[in-house]
Amino acid sequence: MPVRNLGVPVAFLEHAKRAQVLIDIGLTAQEISRTIVETWAKSADLASDMPASAP
């Protein structure tokens, strides 16, 4: 299963309201959900491409 790190980057962030900072760094609920769904879909595609293991 792939692992995705989601968090605040180690960088200077411009001063803004919390909501705007989260939008700028892609950590809104919508962006996090999209990332999870895309990562899950990619891992499902990769798993379906792998040959079935022998019993």
C-alpha positions in Angstrom: 0.0 0.0 0.0 1.5 3.4 -1.0 2.1 5.9 1.8 1.4 9.6 1.2 2.7 12.2 3.7 0.2 15.1 4.1 1.3 18.0 6.2 2.7 21.5 6.4 5.9 21.9 4.4 9.1 22.9 6.1 9.2 26.3 4.5 8.2 29.9 5.3 4.5 30.4 4.7 3.1 33.8 4.0 1.0 35.2 6.8 -2.7 34.7 6.2 -5.8 33.5 7.8 -5.7 29.7 8.7 -8.2 28.8 6.0 -6.1 30.6 3.3 -2.9 28.9 4.5 -4.6 25.5 4.3 -5.8 26.3 0.7 -2.4 27.5 -0.3 -0.7 24.3 0.8 -3.4 21.9 -0.3 -4.6 20.8 3.1 -8.3 21.5 2.9 -10.7 18.6 3.5 -11.5 18.5 -0.2 -7.8 18.4 -1.3 -7.0 15.7 1.3 -10.0 13.6 0.2 -9.0 14.0 -3.4 -5.4 12.9 -2.7 -6.6 9.8 -0.8 -9.0 8.8 -3.5 -6.4 9.3 -6.2 -3.7 7.4 -4.3 -6.1 4.5 -3.6 -7.2 4.3 -7.2 -3.6 4.2 -8.4 -2.7 1.4 -6.0 -5.8 -0.5 -7.1 -4.7 -0.1 -10.7 -1.2 -1.3 -9.9 -2.6 -4.3 -8.0 -4.8 -5.3 -10.9 -1.8 -5.2 -13.2 0.2 -7.6 -11.1 0.1 -11.3 -12.0 -1.8 -13.5 -9.6 0.5 -15.4 -7.2 0.7 -19.1 -7.4 -0.9 -21.0 -4.5 
